[in-house]
Amino acid sequence: MYFRSVYFRPKTKKSLTLLCALMIALGSLFYSCTELEPIFARIESEEIIRTSNLPDKITTLGMVRIGDLYVISTGGALYRRKVDEEDWTVITLPEGYQGAGDVVSFDSLVSYVILIQDYHVNIGDTALFRINGDASSDTQLTFTSTQTVSRADGVLSRIFLIEGQDNVFANVSKQEDGPALIDYYQNYQEASPQLIESDRNDYVTGVVDLNGVTYVSTQSQLFELSAAGSLDIVDVRTAEDNLTGLIEGAYVSSANELYLSAQNSIWKYDATTWTVASHPNIQFTRFIEINEAEAGFTGILVGTRFIPGSVLTNSFGSDDGYRELENGDITEIIIPEGNKYSSGTLNTAGVLGFFHDDILDTLFVFTSSQGLWRGSYVPSRDIDWFLE
């Protein structure tokens, strides 16, 4: 799904197929206080000023804050930097692991990350690691292995958390002679995780909770997770349409409404009624909610991206930055205003996701090979953007 800047050399056709499947799953996350100067020192010349030492074309798979550190996964590496400094440092991975996939956070001191063996040659064993931050130190991180998946048994490809629940959901992708097969688990961080659903030829793109009900979105369908651990298909329909195309993510807003990003459309569910808004030639990705009334925007942001090489996406437009859904309204997507967005490469990037630092009120935008962007809503002005 997301294509990385790291070079792979699969050894067989079978491993190539699995590698493609992994890259799809690793992205959906799965296609890298000092005062900082503004990214556009001279708007009229559209000159981009770098504020840190990350590679220009980095692809970011995920981001967390652990204590006073930001940690990002770029596939080939984990990077960290202190929240009040500028430069990033590569984190030394546990012995035997060369790559990092999905990374998610329970709280300010505990996160989980997928680590990968033989990442630069061929996908080997994968493992779920718990990352702990030392509250007495700004720089110390510890890794504890919780689950390991042998290459013969598949590839750990996605992990999900539901806010307020102590439960890690995971995908394990398996390659056999036929289509790729997926195992879904909950309580994956425990010694004996529960198998939710086995051998479904689809990839999970979101796990969310709405009014005590757990919903699981895959690339092609929405499911409800029963207490017994099985998945039941949700009948997502309106009088005009039904949910079709590639589903990139699920999100529940503070207004207790479920959003789905799909091919050419965005779906919304208030626990009673489904509504859909069509937006031709756009593939939407992930959502994040922003409440910046003083800055003139309250609503939801959603990323967009072009997916090359997919039979489902031949009619899609190009990478197109992100869009604003003011007050959560899906009927009219708004292109962000202001030169600080439109003058740089962010407005033409494939946006894979977002991270919001509630403490510093700072928004980060992950792109596909167009860098990591940092922004802050400023009262009475457009958002100020910086390129990390």
CORMONOR-V198272 format. One record per helix or strand. SS is the DSSP state (hx for helix, st for strand). FROM is the first residue (numbers start at 1). LEN is the number of residues. Records with the same first field share a line. If there is no record, write none. Layout:
# CORMONOR-V198272
SS->FROM-LEN / FROM-LEN
This chain:
# CORMONOR-V198272
hx->13-15 / 43-3 / 151-3 / 293-3 / 339-4 / 346-3
st->40-3 / 47-2 / 50-1 / 62-5 / 69-5 / 78-5 / 89-2 / 99-7 / 110-7 / 126-8 / 141-9 / 155-7 / 168-7 / 181-6 / 194-7 / 204-7 / 213-6 / 222-4 / 231-3 / 237-1 / 242-1 / 249-4 / 258-12 / 274-19 / 297-8 / 322-5 / 334-2 / 351-7 / 362-6 / 372-5 / 384-4
